[in-house]
Amino acid sequence: MGDGRPDRELYRSEYHEVQQEMAHHYRDKDMKDDYASFIRVKTKEEIHVHRAEFRGLLLGSVLFFGLAGLAIAYLW
C-alpha cells in the first residue's frame, strides 16, 4: 500500500454500490411505469385483446393438463 497506487478493493466495492443504486432506481422507475399503465383506462379494443389472450392461455393450460393426465393414465 505504500507505493501510492489506489486500493482496488475500495473501487470494486464502490462500483458494486453504484450498480445496486442504479438497479434500485431503474426498478422503481419500471414499477411506476407498470402501475401507471395498470390504472390507465383501457379502450374496448384493449379489453378484447386481453380477454382473447386470457382465453388462449386458459385453453392452452386445459389442453396441457388434459394431455398430461391422459399420458400419465396411459403409462400407468
N, C-alpha and C positions, 0 to 999 in steps of 0.2 A: 504494500500500500504506500510505501514511502517514495515510490518512483513518480508520483504525480499523475498517474493515469486514473480515470474515473472508475468507480466500482460498478462492474457490470450487473451485479445482482440488484443494486439500487435501481438502475434503469429498467431492468426486467420487471421488478415489482411495480414501478410507476407505470410502465407500459400496460401491464395487466389491469391496473386500477383504471386507467383511461379507457381501456377496452370494455370493462364492466360498466363504466358510467355511460359510454356510448350505447351499449346494448340496452341499458335501462331506459335511456332517452328514446331510442327507436321503438322499444316495446311499448312505452307509454303513448307515443305518437300513433302507433298502429292500433292500440286499444281505443284511443279516442276516435280514430277514423272508423273502426268497426262499429263502435257504439253509435256514431252519427249516422252511418248507413243503416243500422238496425232500427233506429227510431224514426227514420225518414218515412214519410207517407209514400206507399207504393202504388203504382198505377195498376189498372186491371190486367194489362199485358204481363207485368212482372209477377202478379199473383198467379196468373195462369201458368207461367213458366215454372214457378216454384212448385205449384201443385203437380204439374207434369213430372218434374224431377222427383218429387216425393213418391208419386205413384210408380215411377220406374224403379226407384230404389226398393220400394216395398215389394213389387213384383219380382225383382231380382233376388231379394232375400228369401221370399217364399219359394221360388224355384230352387235356389241353392240348398236350403234346408230340406226341401222335399226330396231332391235328388240325393242328397247326403243320407237322408233317412232310408230311402229305397236301397242305396248301395250298402248301408250297414245291415239292413234287413236281409238283403240277398246274400251277403257274405256270412251272415250268422248261420 
